[in-house]
Amino acid sequence: MTSDVEATTTLAASARGLTKVYGRGDAEVHALRGVDLDLPRGRFTAIMGPSGSGKSTLMHCLAGLDRADRGTVTVAATELGSLDDDALTIFRREHVGFVFQSFNLLPMLTAEQNIVLPLELGGRRVDDAATERARTLAEILGVADRLGHRPSELSGGQQQRVAIARALITRPDLLFADEPTGNLDSATSAEVLEHLGRSVRELGQTVVMVTHDQDAAAQADDVVTMRDGGIA
């Protein structure tokens, strides 16, 4: 049997009994129906399922972007339900990274400036060590030669890789990728997925990707399939 201490050190996050309902009466929708899930540390996990299956709601609850009606979410040994809104915002900034379908890079900043932006927003000084980490991430993600370029001068794949580097700069306990290849062609998608995998293998990152694409999910270490608000 696994002890609580062992679970804390081997799991990046866990959910127990997550329930989320939207609307009331005839319009009531059960987005999550008592979901239990463990996310191992240092693994690439894909959460997949058709539209309306609950995968995005599950991600939002795991990431602290939304609160479940019932159940618990624990990330980095912290139960998110114990945090008020201000504390939850700070927790997300320090422990959770996000990559979205739209790249959300600031057009007036260079790639390097976009990468270190989360540090500045968190009140951290961008010192030599931070700059070196940004350049190391850029090297791993294949955009080291594009650090001085603005987003308009980058391809879609390059922009997404800069966005991944930006999400990794704070060393988050969890990196959530929400349909990260949705705006990319198949060849570029494969490159981005390979780089997400490299962040797991070479940096020990924990990545959770939400996708409806079976080919994308096949690149993950583990696949969780959602259906009708539960894990199939």
C-alpha positions in Angstrom: 0.0 0.0 0.0 1.3 3.5 -0.9 1.6 5.9 2.0 0.5 9.5 2.0 4.1 10.6 2.0 5.0 8.4 -1.0 1.9 9.6 -2.9 2.9 13.2 -2.3 6.4 12.6 -3.7 5.3 10.6 -6.7 2.2 12.5 -7.8 2.1 15.9 -9.3 -1.6 16.2 -8.7 -4.7 14.2 -7.7 -8.4 14.6 -7.8 -11.0 12.8 -5.7 -14.7 12.8 -6.3 -14.7 15.8 -8.6 -18.3 16.9 -9.4 -19.2 19.9 -11.5 -22.7 20.9 -12.6 -23.7 23.8 -14.8 -27.2 25.2 -15.0 -30.3 24.1 -13.2 -33.5 22.2 -14.0 -33.9 21.2 -17.6 -30.7 23.0 -18.5 -28.6 21.2 -15.9 -25.4 19.7 -17.3 -23.2 17.3 -15.3 -19.8 18.2 -16.6 -17.9 16.0 -14.1 -19.4 13.0 -12.3 -17.3 12.1 -9.3 -13.9 11.9 -11.1 -10.9 10.3 -9.4 -7.5 10.8 -11.1 -3.8 10.6 -10.2 -1.3 12.5 -12.3 2.3 11.0 -11.9 5.2 13.3 -11.6 7.5 13.5 -14.6 5.0 12.0 -17.0 3.2 13.2 -20.2 -0.5 12.6 -19.7 -3.1 13.2 -22.4 -6.8 13.7 -21.4 -8.9 13.1 -24.5 -12.5 12.7 -25.4 -15.2 14.1 -27.6 -16.7 17.6 -27.2 -18.8 17.7 -24.1 -17.0 14.8 -22.4 -15.8 16.9 -19.5 -12.1 17.0 -20.4 -11.8 20.8 -20.5 -13.7 21.1 -17.2 -11.5 18.6 -15.6 -8.4 20.5 -16.8 -9.8 23.8 -15.5 -10.5 22.3 -12.0 -7.1 20.6 -11.9 -5.4 23.9 -12.9 -7.3 26.0 -10.4 -9.0 27.9 -13.1 -12.4 26.7 -11.9 -13.7 25.2 -8.7 -15.6 21.9 -8.5 -18.9 21.8 -6.7 -17.8 18.7 -4.8 -14.5 16.8 -4.4 -10.9 17.8 -3.9 -7.9 18.7 -6.1 -4.4 18.5 -4.7 -1.5 20.0 -6.6 2.1 20.2 -5.2 0.8 18.8 -1.9 -1.7 21.8 -1.6 -5.5 21.2 -1.5 -6.8 23.9 -3.9 -10.1 24.2 -2.1 -8.3 25.5 1.0 -7.2 28.6 -0.9 -9.1 31.8 -1.4 -9.2 33.5 -4.8 -6.1 35.7 -4.2 -4.1 32.8 -2.8 -5.2 30.6 -5.7 -4.0 33.2 -8.2 -0.6 33.3 -6.6 -0.5 29.5 -6.4 -1.2 29.2 -10.2 1.4 31.7 -11.0 4.1 29.8 -9.0 3.1 26.2 -9.6 1.2 25.9 -12.9 2.1 26.6 -16.5 -0.3 27.0 -19.4 0.0 26.5 -23.2 -3.1 27.2 -25.2 -4.3 26.7 -28.8 -3.8 30.4 -29.5 -0.2 31.3 -28.7 -1.0 34.5 -26.7 2.4 36.0 -27.2 2.7 39.8 -26.8 3.4 41.2 -30.3 5.6 44.1 -29.1 8.0 41.8 -27.3 10.8 39.6 -28.7 10.7 35.8 -28.2 13.1 36.1 -25.3 11.1 38.9 -23.6 7.9 36.8 -24.0 9.7 33.8 -22.4 10.8 35.7 -19.3 7.6 37.7 -18.9 6.0 35.3 -16.2 9.1 36.0 -14.0 8.6 39.8 -14.3 4.8 39.5 -13.7 5.6 37.5 -10.5 7.9 40.2 -9.3 11.1 38.2 -9.9 14.3 39.8 -11.2 15.4 38.6 -14.6 19.0 38.0 -13.7 21.8 36.1 -15.5 20.5 32.7 -14.2 17.0 33.5 -15.5 18.3 34.6 -18.9 20.4 31.4 -19.1 17.4 29.2 -18.3 15.4 31.0 -21.0 18.1 30.3 -23.5 18.5 26.7 -22.4 14.7 26.2 -22.9 14.9 27.9 -26.3 17.7 25.5 -27.2 15.8 22.4 -26.1 12.7 23.7 -28.0 14.6 24.6 -31.1 14.0 28.4 -31.1 17.4 29.5 -29.8 18.2 31.3 -33.1 14.8 33.2 -32.9 15.1 34.8 -29.5 15.5 38.3 -30.9 12.5 38.0 -33.2 9.0 39.3 -32.5 6.0 36.9 -32.9 5.1 38.3 -36.4 8.5 37.1 -37.6 8.0 33.5 -36.3 6.1 30.6 -37.8 3.1 29.1 -36.0 5.2 26.3 -34.7 7.9 28.6 -33.5 5.4 30.7 -31.7 4.0 27.7 -30.0 7.4 26.6 -28.9 8.1 30.0 -27.5 4.8 29.7 -25.6 6.0 26.4 -24.2 9.3 27.9 -23.1 7.4 30.7 -21.4 5.2 28.2 -19.6 8.3 26.3 -18.4 10.4 29.3 -17.3 9.0 29.2 -13.7 9.6 25.5 -13.3 5.9 24.7 -12.7 4.8 21.5 -11.0 2.3 21.0 -13.8 2.2 22.2 -17.3 -1.2 22.2 -18.9 -1.5 22.2 -22.7 -5.0 22.8 -24.0 -5.3 21.6 -27.6 -1.7 22.9 -28.2 -1.6 21.7 -31.9 -5.1 22.9 -32.8 -3.9 25.8 -35.0 -1.0 23.9 -36.5 -0.5 21.6 -39.6 0.3 17.9 -39.1 4.0 18.3 -39.5 4.3 21.2 -37.2 2.0 19.5 -34.7 4.3 16.5 -34.6 7.3 18.8 -33.9 5.5 20.6 -31.0 4.4 17.3 -29.5 8.0 16.0 -29.7 9.2 19.1 -27.9 6.6 18.7 -25.1 7.9 15.1 -24.8 11.5 16.4 -24.5 10.5 18.7 -21.7 9.3 15.6 -19.8 12.4 13.5 -20.7 15.1 16.1 -20.4 13.7 18.5 -17.8 11.6 16.1 -15.7 8.5 18.2 -16.4 5.0 17.0 -15.8 2.7 17.7 -18.8 -1.0 17.3 -19.0 -2.5 17.8 -22.5 -6.2 18.1 -23.3 -6.9 17.0 -26.9 -9.6 15.4 -29.0 -6.9 14.2 -31.5 -6.0 10.5 -31.2 -2.7 11.0 -33.0 -1.7 13.7 -30.5 -2.7 11.6 -27.6 -0.6 8.7 -28.9 2.5 10.7 -28.2 1.8 10.8 -24.5 3.1 8.4 -21.8 -0.4 7.9 -20.4 -3.9 8.5 -21.9 -7.0 9.3 -19.9 -10.3 9.0 -21.9 -13.3 11.0 -20.8 -16.9 10.3 -21.6 -20.1 11.8 -20.2 -18.3 13.5 -17.4 -16.4 10.4 -16.2 -13.3 8.5 -17.0 -14.0 5.7 -19.5 
